[in-house]
Amino acid sequence: MFESSSYVGLALIALWIYVRLPGRRPQSLVRAIGRVVLAFSLFMVLPFAMPLLHHFVGGPAAGIAFLFCLVMPLLCGVMLSFIWLLARVLEEFGPQLPNGGHPATSGA
């Protein structure tokens, strides 16, 4: 229950950042893809950061610090970058999508 509610909470924070800070949005599709790649790359490095943080903090506080200082902000960043990518794709290709069907002729 805690895990799913924390995912929903992080997604809502990412959506809030998207709405509240429009100046931070990527200006091109390439930059949006680059931000997704960067966010996923940083998220993939997290398992290597845990022993390093455990060396500095130590004890049970290391796990809590790892969760709240690294995992949650990076996961929010992954979700935000994905929202930015989806919004950029819709801005680039949205109006040009076909509406479906064939054009109607008046002689039919």
C-alpha positions as CSV (number, residue, x, y, z in Angstrom):
1,M,0.0,0.0,0.0
2,F,2.8,2.4,0.9
3,E,4.7,1.7,-2.3
4,S,1.8,2.3,-4.7
5,S,0.7,5.4,-2.8
6,S,4.3,6.8,-2.9
7,Y,4.4,6.2,-6.7
8,V,1.1,8.1,-7.1
9,G,2.4,10.9,-4.9
10,L,5.6,11.2,-6.9
11,A,3.7,11.2,-10.1
12,L,1.4,14.0,-8.8
13,I,4.5,16.0,-7.7
14,A,6.0,15.5,-11.2
15,L,2.7,16.6,-12.8
16,W,2.6,19.7,-10.4
17,I,6.1,20.6,-11.5
18,Y,5.1,20.3,-15.2
19,V,2.1,22.6,-14.7
20,R,3.8,25.0,-12.3
21,L,7.1,25.5,-14.1
22,P,6.4,25.8,-17.9
23,G,9.8,27.5,-18.5
24,R,11.7,24.3,-17.5
25,R,10.1,22.3,-20.3
26,P,12.4,21.1,-23.1
27,Q,12.1,23.2,-26.3
28,S,12.7,20.4,-28.7
29,L,12.0,16.7,-29.1
30,V,15.7,15.8,-29.0
31,R,16.1,17.6,-25.7
32,A,13.1,15.8,-24.3
33,I,14.5,12.5,-25.3
34,G,17.9,13.5,-23.9
35,R,16.3,14.3,-20.5
36,V,14.6,10.9,-20.5
37,V,17.8,9.1,-21.2
38,L,19.6,11.2,-18.5
39,A,16.9,10.5,-15.9
40,F,16.9,6.7,-16.6
41,S,20.7,6.6,-16.6
42,L,20.9,8.3,-13.2
43,F,18.2,6.0,-11.9
44,M,20.2,3.0,-13.1
45,V,23.3,4.2,-11.2
46,L,21.3,4.1,-7.9
47,P,22.4,0.6,-6.9
48,F,26.0,1.7,-6.9
49,A,25.3,4.7,-4.7
50,M,23.9,2.7,-1.9
51,P,27.2,1.3,-0.6
52,L,28.8,4.7,-0.9
53,L,26.0,6.3,1.1
54,H,26.1,3.5,3.7
55,H,29.9,4.2,4.1
56,F,29.2,7.9,5.0
57,V,25.9,7.6,7.0
58,G,26.0,4.0,8.4
59,G,23.3,2.2,10.4
60,P,19.6,2.1,9.6
61,A,19.6,5.8,8.8
62,A,21.5,5.0,5.6
63,G,18.5,3.2,4.1
64,I,16.1,6.0,5.0
65,A,18.5,8.6,3.7
66,F,19.0,6.6,0.5
67,L,15.2,6.4,0.0
68,F,14.3,10.0,0.7
69,C,17.4,11.7,-0.6
70,L,18.2,9.7,-3.8
71,V,15.5,7.2,-4.8
72,M,12.4,9.4,-4.5
73,P,13.8,12.6,-6.2
74,L,15.3,10.6,-9.0
75,L,12.1,8.6,-9.5
76,C,10.2,11.9,-9.6
77,G,12.7,13.1,-12.2
78,V,12.1,10.0,-14.3
79,M,8.4,10.6,-14.2
80,L,8.8,14.3,-15.0
81,S,11.0,13.7,-17.9
82,F,8.5,11.1,-19.3
83,I,5.7,13.7,-18.9
84,W,7.9,16.3,-20.7
85,L,8.5,13.8,-23.5
86,L,4.8,12.9,-23.9
87,A,3.8,16.6,-24.0
88,R,6.5,17.4,-26.5
89,V,5.5,14.5,-28.8
90,L,1.9,15.7,-28.6
91,E,3.0,19.3,-29.4
92,E,5.1,18.2,-32.3
93,F,2.8,15.6,-33.9
94,G,-0.6,16.2,-32.3
95,P,-2.3,18.6,-34.7
96,Q,-1.1,16.6,-37.7
97,L,-2.7,13.3,-36.7
98,P,-5.3,12.0,-39.0
99,N,-8.9,12.2,-37.8
100,G,-9.8,9.0,-39.5
101,G,-12.1,8.1,-42.3
102,H,-12.3,9.5,-45.8
103,P,-13.3,13.0,-46.7
104,A,-17.0,13.2,-47.5
105,T,-18.0,14.4,-51.0
106,S,-21.2,16.4,-51.6
107,G,-22.1,14.3,-54.7
108,A,-22.6,11.0,-52.8
